[in-house]
Amino acid sequence: MSVPLLEARELLLRVGTRTLVQEMDFRLNAGEVWCLLGPNGSGKSTFLHTAVGLRQAQGGTLHLAGRALADWPADAAARQRAFLPQAFHDAFSASVLESVMLGRHPYLSRWQWEGEEEREFARYALRSVDLAGFEQRDVLTLSGGERQRVALAALFAQDAPLLLLDEPVSHLDLHHQVMVLEHLVMLARDHAKGVIFTVHDLDLAARFASHALLLSPQATVLHGPIREVMTEAALQAAFGHRVTRVEAAGRTLYVPA
């Protein structure tokens, strides 16, 4: 069996006195696309921040490509996993191309400048998010959705085996939501990437993810193939609202009561 890209063993996550995740065992393998589901405050962002080493778990361990997360040097970890946060803040003016090339910095030495290879990675990533021709635009002049696509392009340019994305389509219009999620599926299928992303749209989760990780306010966790996790009963227990699963036009849809 291949080594999982990300593995949690008896993971315990707390915020203050609240337990969000308790004794979670979880494996994410190459070629899989996981959606991370749950109501506000259930621990989705906390889990992702812990998985990339931005906060400490209160118990258990996390392993990145078979090695304890804490044992990875920062530069090597950045070549193994890439992270897209929910929010971006640009304090200084920079071109779109320069911003995307930041994703290539884990592959450069301390004093090495970006070259044509880095620029080509960045241009390809911009095409993948429908921003070809934006290379010289200032990021401070972009709309929220355009800025989010720049951040996605930087993540794609990083070319890491494991991609962790916190609400990657939250500011995007319908066309670009589908484009980005289709690109993530392609990366997993054709390039053996592993993907985990948070999303609030249950229909998008069901359409694009192969697996689901469902968190609840009771600190319970369900995970596995998408149709086994996204049942009406499990979603109602997690979200506190009745949901009906409907098959229509070849798609699985979730309709709130």
ABEGO torsion letter per residue (X at the ends): XBBBABBBBGBBBBBEABBABBGBBBBBBBGBBBBBBEBBGAGAAAAAAAAAGABBBABEBBBBGGBBAAABBAAAAAAABBBBBABBBBABBBBAAAAAAAAAAAABBAABBBBAAAAAAAAAAAAAAGABGAAABBAAABBAAAAAAAAAAAAAAAGBABBBBBGAAAABBAAAAAAAAAAAAAAAAAAGBBBBBBBABAAAAAAABABBBBBBAAGBBBBEBAAAABBAAAAAAAAGBBBBBBBBGGBBBBBBX
